[in-house]
């Protein structure tokens, strides 16, 4: 009852929000001259069947112009001292924005720029759009798409800034879908620390658009519980090169097109070395990582009906870690205490991945398209380490004149710990998928069928020995017989505190498909959007000494959005459904390393109620556009596959022995605090608990109660290309 009352309170807060402004498509930017000075008085206008709309740049060179909805127009830039330029074929939908900055030159015509904006209303689908420019220029320990999603994504949290992994609304790192050009992307299996991850798959310099949903997504997306990150790589329109460099690495991107515009390609190479960052932390180490990858996309369009594309990626992450020493001081001013740790040994990990995907799209007619996708993902991973840690706990020498000032003295306890691993994994995943798209007046139908074959070869050998004050600590097993040491010597065998040894050869065959229907119309003064669909997923786990049964789940999903008035830019959205997550290999392997082939799919009944509206806020002496998105959600989760979390490593129990829930509220405000830029503020509250074997509810490992995120953008007025990005994230 308490959960229901809290949820009702959050719903009342959401339904109480209002808005009073229309937000048509907008083009904006800053115009400067050859000396990088802002140009005032430039006329920006378009003309079509409904007349002419015009604006001019202010003293900072900034302009903003509203455009018609759903119609192609030509936008002209004109000034008495500069040549005329134009942007052709601009077509935008409600709430779309386009940033266009330019350097004006006198004496000669500026080349025309052809831009086609995809008219898609992401608001009704619950998708958050992120500009590629922000992704490219945002810095951080792991710069890229995930770095931005952690900030502006509703309900997104994380526990390690060195990692690209994130969890959404109480889920874990394995519950998030990632697509690049409609091809599903996989994460490494054996990663246990954020320091080991290196580079994420997505090359930011190749991105055209990024859309993110925190839940309630459509049936066209796959079978995961928490979120969808949908990335599109761009198709080049010219020859270009980009070089990025920092103290942590660099990247080189080349792109070009053929003379007949039938072929185009992008090639990107990246290198990263995090040793400078990691060696500044509290633990003294010899840290020698090298993370590198090469990625390419090749497009071929022989005619107006056929379109082919190939995406390839080769990456190699080498991780060499040799800890040396660490001292942590705590206690009080009067009684300071120190923990000293002396290390011996090293860790050598290596992760090699090879990925390739070929897509072919055929335009049967103006209202019917087919798309065929074939992909292969191969990963070879090894994790080898032998690290011994000897610790001493004692008082801190506070005598300033002492030779041992600040060191640990008068040690009261000592002990040792030895960790060993020889883990190898080889996984091959092959996919074949066919999709169809049909447009029937105001109706849009999508369907798809997919076959997946997963072949995993895995060897895990891990053990841990703990020695405290000369005694080897045994594992806390229930069948351990008590003894009367030290009066009678214990004669049983010495065993490790933890010991995991297993070799698995497993194959998983999957058949999945979906169908969904979308509809958009006007009823009186209101606009409505509806989407309904379902997914079906069948799978079976087999292999050496593994004989799993065939399982199948059906996942219905729906969305409904309404914009009550054309004169008020306010939208309400209700979405949700049954979201199943059939187990991947890591979810089938229990804490002892054994594969349990009959693990069931986790199920989440997810409901999201959202309010999305735009308004104008007085900042300084001008009204500027802002947008506020508020979402209330509730998840009821069954057949939960419980797990333990260590850094970013998940270890499942593979037994479906729990139920769980998650609820909360997320709010995001974005707009132009500075003219011509966009800044974001995200605030969220979330609570998630699980009940294992009906023993009562406890907090889940990802229960992070509060989140605050800030992404602020500014620029130098006389040099608009010189921008500042401030990125701040706080999670409890």
Residue, then its C-alpha position, 0 to 999 in steps of 0.5 A: x500500500x505504501x508503494x501505491x500511495x507514493x506512486x499516486x503522489x508522483x502521478x499527481x505531481x506529473x499531471x499538475x504541470x502545464x505549458x502555454x507556448x508553441x514550438x515550431x521547427x527552428x534553425x539557429x546559429x552564429x554568423x561571423x566574418x573572416x576575422x572571426x567578428x560577429x556580423x550584425x544585420x544579416x538577413x535570414x529568410x525563406x519564401x514558400x506558398x504561404x509567404x515569406x518569413x524573415x529575421x536578422x542577426x543581432x550584435x553577437x551574430x546570433x539568429x533564430x528563425x521558425x520554419x514551416x512544418x513538414x515542407x521543404x524550403x530554401x533558406x537564404x542569408x543576405x548582407x550588403x557586404x557579403x556574398x549570398x549563400x543558401x541552405x537547400x532542402x530543409x524539411x523539419x517537423x514539430x520540435x526539430x531544431x537545426x544549428x547552422x554556423x557559418x563564416x561569411x566572406x566578401x567578393x565571392x559566392x559561398x557554396x550552397x549547403x544541402x541539408x535534409x532534416x529528418x522530420x520525426x517527432x521523437x517526443x511521442x516515442x519517448x526518445x531523447x535526441x542528442x546532438x553529435x556535436x555535443x558528443x564529439x566535444x564532450x571530454x571525460x575519462x571515457x568520452x563518447x556517447x555513454x558519457x552524455x547518456x549518463x548525464x542527460x538520460x532520464x533515470x541513468x546512473x553509474x558507479x564508476x566514471x572509468x566505465x562506459x557501463x550504465x544502469x537505468x531505473x534499477x536495472x543492471x549493465x546487461x539490461x540495455x540495448x545498443x544499436x548502430x544502424x539497426x545492428x545490435x552491439x554486444x559488450x565484452x563478457x569478462x570485464x570486471x573493472x572500469x579501468x579494463x574497458x578502454x574504448x566503447x564500440x561507438x566512434x563519436x566522429x562517425x555519428x549522425x544521430x543518437x536517440x535514447x529511451x529509458x523505458x516504455x520503448x516500442x516493439x521494434x526494439x529488442x528483448x531487454x528490460x531497461x533502455x534503448x540506445x539507437x545510434x545512426x552513423x552518417x553517410x558522407x557528402x564530401x571529402x573530410x578529415x578530423x584529428x583529435x588528440x589529448x593526453x589520454x589518446x587520439x583519433x583520426x577520421x577520414x571520409x569521402x564520396x565518389x564522383x557519381x555519389x554512389x559510393x561513400x565511406x568513413x574510416x576511423x582509428x582510435x587509440x587510448x591510454x588511461x595510465x596518466x589518469x589511473x596512476x594519479x589515484x591512491x594506489x601506486x601502480x605500474x599501469x600499462x594499458x593500450x586500447x585501439x580500434x579501427x572502424x569503417x562504414x562503406x555505403x553503396x547506392x547503385x540506384x534509387x531502389x537499392x542501398x547497401x552498407x557495411x560496418x566493420x570494427x576491429x579492436x584490441x584492448x590490452x590491460x597490464x596492471x601491477x599494483x605496488x602500494x597503498x595507504x588509506x588513513x581514517x579515524x579521528x584527529x585524536x586517534x588516526x588509523x592507517x591501513x597499509x597494503x603491500x602488493x606483489x604480482x600482476x594482472x595481464x588481460x587482453x580483449x580482442x573483438x571482430x565485428x562486421x555487418x552487411x545491410x541491404x535495403x530495397x525500396x519496393x515502392x514509395x510505401x513499402x521497403x525491405x531491409x536485410x541485415x546480417x552481422x557477426x561478432x567474435x570476441x576472444x578474451x583472456x584474464x590472467x592474474x596473480x596478485x598478493x596483498x599483505x595488509x597491516x592495520x595500525x596507528x598513524x605516527x603524528x610526530x612531525x619530527x619523526x622519521x616515520x611521520x605519516x606512516x603506520x606504526x604499532x600495527x595491531x593486525x596483519x594478513x594476506x590475500x592471494x587472488x589467482x585467475x586463468x580465464x579464457x573465453x571465445x564467443x561467436x555470435x551470428x545474426x540474420x534479420x529481415x525487416x519490412x516497412x509499410x506506409x498506408x496513409x496515416x498508418x505505419x506498419x513495421x515487422x521483422x524476423x531474426x535468427x541468432x546463433x551464439x557459440x561460446x567456449x569458456x574456461x574459468x579458473x579462479x581462486x582466492x586464499x585469505x590468511x589472517x594472523x597465520x590461519x587460512x580462512x575456510x569458506x563459510x559453507x553450511x556443512x563445515x564441522x565445528x572443532x575445538x581448535x587450538x586444543x585439538x589440531x584440525x586435520x582437514x584439507x586446506x581449501x581456498x576461501x573461494x574456488x571456481x573452476x568450470x569449462x563450458x561449451x554452449x550453443x544458444x539458438x534464438x528465433x525472434x520477431x515483431x510486428x507493430x502498428x503506428x497511427x497519427x491523426x488529429x481529432x478536433x483541436x488535439x493531435x494523437x499518436x498511437x502505437x501497438x505491437x508485440x514481440x515473440x522470442x524462442x530460444x534453446x541452450x545446448x552444448x557439451x553435457x548441456x540439454x536445455x528445454x525450448x522456451x518462448x515468451x511473448x511481449x506486447x507493448x503500446x504507446x499513446x500520446x496526445x497533444x490537447x491543443x494546437x495553441x499549447x505545446x504540451x504533450x502527454x504520453x502513456x507507454x508500457x507493456x510486458x518486457x522480457x529478457x531471455x538470458x544471455x550466456x553470462x546470465x546462464x552461468x552461476x556463481x560456481x561457473x556452471x551453465x544452467x540451461x533452463x534459466x527463465x526470461x526475466x519479466x518486467x511490467x513497465x508503465x511510464x506516464x510522461x509530460x513533455x512541454x515547451x515554454x519561453x523563459x526570460x533570460x537576461x533581456x530576451x525570451x528563450x525557448x526551454x523544454x521540460x520533460x517529466x516522467x513517472x514510472x513503475x516496474x513490477x519484475x518477476x523471475x528475477x535472476x539475482x546477482x552480485x556486483x563488484x565494480x562493473x562485474x556481474x555474477x548471476x545466481x542463475x535461479x530466477x528466485x526473486x521478485x522486485x520492483x522499481x518506481x521513481x520520477x525523472x525531470x529534465x530541463x533543457x534550453x538556451x541559457x546562452x543564445x545559440x547553445x543548449x544546456x541540460x539539467x536532470x534530476x531524478x528520484x528512484x527506489x528499487x528493492x527485491x525479495x529473494x525466496x520470500x525473505x523480505x524486500x531489500x535494496x537491489x545492488x543498483x538502488x541509487x536514490x537521487x541523481x543530479x546531472x548538469x551539462x552547461x554550454x557556452x561560447x566566446x561571442x567573437x569566436x563562436x567555434x570556441x565553446x565551453x562544456x561543463x559536465x557534472x553528475x552526482x549520484x547517491 
